[in-house]
Amino acid sequence: MRFPNNRAYHVIYDESLMDAVKYASENSWTSIVPDIGVPAFSPERISSEERAQLRTMSRNLSISWGFHAAGDNVSLFSTYPPIRSGIIQYFKQTINLAREISTGPTNVVIHAGAPPTFRKARGQAGNFGELQYQTYAQVFRENLTELIEHAFPHIKIAIENTGWTPLIRDVVRQLLPKGLKICLDIPKLYGPGFKLLEDDWKFIQEHKGFIEVVHIHDIDPKLGSHQVVGEGVVDFERYLRFLSELKTKPQYVFEVRPREAANESLANIGRLLEILKLDL
């Protein structure tokens, strides 16, 4: 069966990272991507000894790594000095964890977060974002740049297309030449009512050479996203054809939980790749 060359599942419900490495090696995975939003996977809870053991184990079993930084309750738009500093330091701890565990170059996927919004009375939308555009663009750019520089050269920072706005796209465009990468989450190309976010899709197509990571899962209109591939409404053919043309092969992360459901999704993508005669 045709599988993506670099394929990982999203580690959320596993008992431990060692258990995840072992499971991946016994199934059809080439890598794993733990989510640092899981408390047990938080950097301060993983000792130097455990990091060394994970590094050795993954090398012996030929399992590579990717990492998903915490995405909840953090924002790269925070302007409050102590909170901003804390968020950046925590992301740096995540990058250090990735550097110490992975036996080769790897990636850390991040979410941008969002600046605050303030509506006006009597139903007016408010233009706070427009008035403070330069302030938040500068904060976002500075924070991203600090992470990119801290990660270089072993770790690549990939920003996921979630909650993108013109401001986010503008800053991302500026930083792609400076080392920033893109994480394409296919279902997140759709907004409410399963409407394609045309600006995001156009941006990604124009910058396809910077795609480092691809998230795969399906959307059920009643259940939401992160469903088993083939059980939802996403037309994967158009995206698989697009991705098959990339010169550099990204890491494909199946964000379907638990891991048994990720296995089903991988098998379904494999069958589709066979039918389409595509290689990823």
C-alpha positions as CSV (number, residue, x, y, z in Angstrom):
1,M,0.0,0.0,0.0
2,R,1.2,3.5,-0.7
3,F,1.8,5.5,2.5
4,P,3.3,8.9,2.9
5,N,7.1,8.6,3.2
6,N,7.2,10.4,6.6
7,R,4.0,9.6,8.5
8,A,3.2,10.2,12.2
9,Y,0.3,10.0,14.5
10,H,-0.7,12.6,17.0
11,V,0.2,11.3,20.5
12,I,-2.5,12.3,23.0
13,Y,-4.0,9.3,24.7
14,D,-0.9,7.1,25.0
15,E,0.3,6.0,28.4
16,S,3.8,7.4,27.8
17,L,6.1,8.6,25.1
18,M,8.0,5.3,25.3
19,D,4.8,3.4,24.8
20,A,4.1,5.6,21.7
21,V,7.5,5.0,20.2
22,K,7.1,1.2,20.7
23,Y,3.5,1.3,19.2
24,A,4.7,3.3,16.2
25,S,7.5,0.8,15.5
26,E,5.0,-2.1,15.6
27,N,2.6,-0.5,13.2
28,S,3.0,1.4,10.0
29,W,4.4,4.7,11.4
30,T,7.8,6.2,10.8
31,S,7.5,9.0,13.4
32,I,5.4,10.3,16.3
33,V,4.2,13.8,17.2
34,P,3.5,14.3,20.9
35,D,1.3,17.3,21.8
36,I,2.9,19.3,24.5
37,G,-0.6,20.4,25.6
38,V,-0.8,17.0,27.3
39,P,0.3,17.7,30.9
40,A,2.4,14.5,31.1
41,F,4.4,15.6,28.0
42,S,5.2,19.0,29.4
43,P,9.0,19.6,29.2
44,E,9.5,20.1,32.9
45,R,8.1,16.6,33.6
46,I,10.5,14.8,31.3
47,S,13.8,14.3,33.0
48,S,17.2,14.3,31.3
49,E,17.4,10.6,31.9
50,E,14.1,10.0,30.2
51,R,15.1,12.2,27.3
52,A,18.2,10.1,26.8
53,Q,16.2,6.9,26.9
54,L,13.7,8.2,24.4
55,R,16.5,9.3,22.1
56,T,18.1,5.9,22.3
57,M,14.9,4.0,21.9
58,S,13.7,6.0,18.9
59,R,17.1,5.5,17.3
60,N,17.1,1.8,17.8
61,L,13.5,1.4,16.5
62,S,14.0,3.9,13.6
63,I,11.2,6.2,14.8
64,S,11.6,9.9,14.1
65,W,9.9,12.8,15.9
66,G,7.8,15.9,15.4
67,F,6.3,18.1,18.1
68,H,3.2,20.1,18.6
69,A,3.6,23.0,21.0
70,A,0.9,23.8,23.5
71,G,-1.9,25.7,21.7
72,D,-4.4,26.5,24.5
73,N,-4.1,29.4,26.8
74,V,-1.1,30.8,25.0
75,S,-0.8,33.5,22.3
76,L,2.1,34.9,20.4
77,F,0.2,38.2,20.4
78,S,0.4,38.7,24.2
79,T,1.7,42.2,25.0
80,Y,1.8,41.8,28.8
81,P,5.5,41.6,29.6
82,P,5.7,38.9,32.2
83,I,3.1,36.7,30.5
84,R,4.7,37.3,27.1
85,S,8.1,36.3,28.5
86,G,6.6,33.2,30.1
87,I,5.0,32.0,26.9
88,I,8.2,32.5,25.0
89,Q,10.3,30.7,27.6
90,Y,7.8,27.7,27.6
91,F,8.0,27.5,23.8
92,K,11.8,27.5,24.1
93,Q,11.6,24.6,26.6
94,T,9.6,22.7,24.0
95,I,12.2,23.4,21.4
96,N,14.9,22.2,23.8
97,L,13.0,19.1,24.4
98,A,12.7,18.4,20.7
99,R,16.4,19.0,20.3
100,E,17.4,16.6,23.1
101,I,15.0,13.8,22.1
102,S,15.2,13.8,18.3
103,T,18.2,12.0,16.7
104,G,17.9,14.2,13.6
105,P,16.4,17.5,12.4
106,T,12.8,17.8,13.4
107,N,10.0,20.4,13.7
108,V,7.8,22.1,16.3
109,V,4.3,23.2,15.2
110,I,2.9,26.3,16.8
111,H,-0.4,28.2,16.7
112,A,-0.3,32.0,16.4
113,G,-3.1,32.7,18.9
114,A,-5.0,35.9,18.5
115,P,-4.9,39.5,19.7
116,P,-7.9,40.8,21.8
117,T,-11.0,42.3,20.2
118,F,-13.3,44.9,21.6
119,R,-16.8,45.4,20.2
120,K,-18.5,48.8,20.3
121,A,-22.0,49.5,21.6
122,R,-25.1,49.3,19.5
123,G,-24.0,46.4,17.4
124,Q,-20.9,48.1,15.9
125,A,-18.1,45.6,15.2
126,G,-15.3,47.9,16.4
127,N,-12.0,48.6,14.8
128,F,-9.5,48.0,17.6
129,G,-7.5,45.6,15.5
130,E,-7.1,48.1,12.8
131,L,-6.0,50.8,15.2
132,Q,-3.5,48.5,16.9
133,Y,-2.4,46.7,13.8
134,Q,1.3,47.8,13.9
135,T,1.5,47.0,17.7
136,Y,0.3,43.4,17.3
137,A,2.2,42.8,14.1
138,Q,5.5,43.9,15.8
139,V,4.8,41.7,18.9
140,F,3.9,38.7,16.7
141,R,6.9,39.2,14.4
142,E,9.4,39.6,17.4
143,N,8.1,36.5,19.2
144,L,8.2,34.3,16.0
145,T,11.7,35.6,15.2
146,E,13.0,34.8,18.7
147,L,11.6,31.2,18.4
148,I,13.0,30.7,14.9
149,E,16.5,31.9,16.0
150,H,16.4,29.8,19.2
151,A,15.4,26.7,17.2
152,F,18.0,27.1,14.4
153,P,19.5,25.0,12.9
154,H,18.2,21.6,14.3
155,I,14.6,22.5,14.7
156,K,12.2,24.1,12.2
157,I,9.3,26.2,13.5
158,A,6.1,25.6,11.5
159,I,3.1,27.8,12.0
160,E,-0.3,26.1,11.5
161,N,-3.1,27.6,9.4
162,T,-5.5,28.1,12.3
163,G,-7.2,31.4,12.9
164,W,-5.2,33.1,10.2
165,T,-6.0,36.8,9.5
166,P,-4.5,39.3,7.1
167,L,-2.1,40.4,9.9
168,I,-0.9,36.8,10.5
169,R,-0.5,36.1,6.8
170,D,1.5,39.4,6.4
171,V,3.9,38.5,9.2
172,V,4.3,34.9,8.1
173,R,5.1,36.1,4.5
174,Q,7.8,38.3,6.0
175,L,9.4,35.5,8.0
176,L,9.3,32.6,5.5
177,P,12.6,33.7,4.0
178,K,14.1,33.9,7.5
179,G,13.4,30.2,8.3
180,L,9.7,30.0,9.3
181,K,7.9,27.0,7.8
182,I,4.2,26.2,7.2
183,C,2.1,23.5,8.8
184,L,-0.9,22.9,6.5
185,D,-3.9,21.5,8.4
186,I,-6.2,20.4,5.6
187,P,-9.6,20.6,7.4
188,K,-8.7,24.0,8.9
189,L,-8.8,25.3,5.3
190,Y,-12.6,25.4,5.9
191,G,-14.6,27.8,8.0
192,P,-18.2,27.7,9.2
193,G,-20.6,25.9,6.8
194,F,-17.7,24.0,5.3
195,K,-16.7,27.1,3.3
196,L,-13.2,27.1,1.9
197,L,-11.1,29.9,3.3
198,E,-9.9,31.1,0.0
199,D,-7.3,33.6,1.2
200,D,-5.6,30.9,3.3
201,W,-5.6,28.3,0.6
202,K,-4.3,30.9,-2.0
203,F,-1.5,31.9,0.4
204,I,-0.5,28.2,1.0
205,Q,-0.5,27.5,-2.7
206,E,1.7,30.5,-3.4
207,H,4.2,29.4,-0.7
208,K,4.0,25.6,-1.1
209,G,7.8,25.3,-1.0
210,F,7.7,26.2,2.7
211,I,5.3,23.4,3.8
212,E,7.1,21.4,6.4
213,V,4.2,19.5,8.1
214,V,0.7,18.4,6.9
215,H,-2.1,17.6,9.3
216,I,-4.6,15.0,8.1
217,H,-8.1,14.3,9.6
218,D,-11.7,14.6,8.3
219,I,-14.7,16.7,9.1
220,D,-18.2,15.4,10.0
221,P,-20.7,18.3,9.9
222,K,-22.3,17.0,13.0
223,L,-19.3,15.8,14.9
224,G,-16.7,18.3,13.8
225,S,-13.1,17.8,12.8
226,H,-10.5,15.2,13.8
227,Q,-12.6,12.4,12.4
228,V,-11.4,9.2,10.7
229,V,-10.4,9.9,7.1
230,G,-13.2,8.8,4.8
231,E,-15.9,9.2,7.3
232,G,-16.4,12.9,6.7
233,V,-16.8,15.4,3.8
234,V,-13.3,16.5,3.0
235,D,-12.3,15.9,-0.6
236,F,-8.8,14.7,-0.1
237,E,-8.0,14.1,-3.8
238,R,-7.4,17.7,-4.6
239,Y,-5.0,18.2,-1.7
240,L,-3.2,14.9,-2.3
241,R,-2.6,15.8,-5.9
242,F,-1.3,19.2,-4.8
243,L,1.0,17.7,-2.2
244,S,2.3,15.0,-4.5
245,E,3.9,17.8,-6.6
246,L,6.0,19.2,-3.7
247,K,9.7,18.9,-4.2
248,T,10.5,18.5,-0.5
249,K,8.4,15.9,1.2
250,P,6.7,17.1,4.4
251,Q,5.9,15.2,7.5
252,Y,2.2,13.9,7.4
253,V,0.6,13.9,10.9
254,F,-2.6,12.1,11.3
255,E,-4.5,14.1,13.9
256,V,-7.1,11.4,14.6
257,R,-7.4,10.1,18.1
258,P,-7.0,7.6,19.6
259,R,-4.1,6.0,17.7
260,E,-6.3,3.1,16.5
261,A,-8.4,5.6,14.6
262,A,-5.2,7.1,13.2
263,N,-4.3,3.7,11.9
264,E,-7.7,3.5,10.1
265,S,-7.1,6.9,8.6
266,L,-3.6,6.0,7.4
267,A,-5.0,2.8,5.7
268,N,-7.7,4.9,4.0
269,I,-5.2,7.4,2.7
270,G,-3.0,4.6,1.5
271,R,-5.9,3.1,-0.5
272,L,-6.7,6.5,-2.0
273,L,-3.0,7.0,-2.9
274,E,-3.1,3.6,-4.6
275,I,-6.2,4.5,-6.6
276,L,-4.8,7.9,-7.6
277,K,-1.3,6.5,-8.2
278,L,0.3,9.3,-6.2
279,D,3.4,9.3,-3.9
280,L,3.8,11.6,-0.9
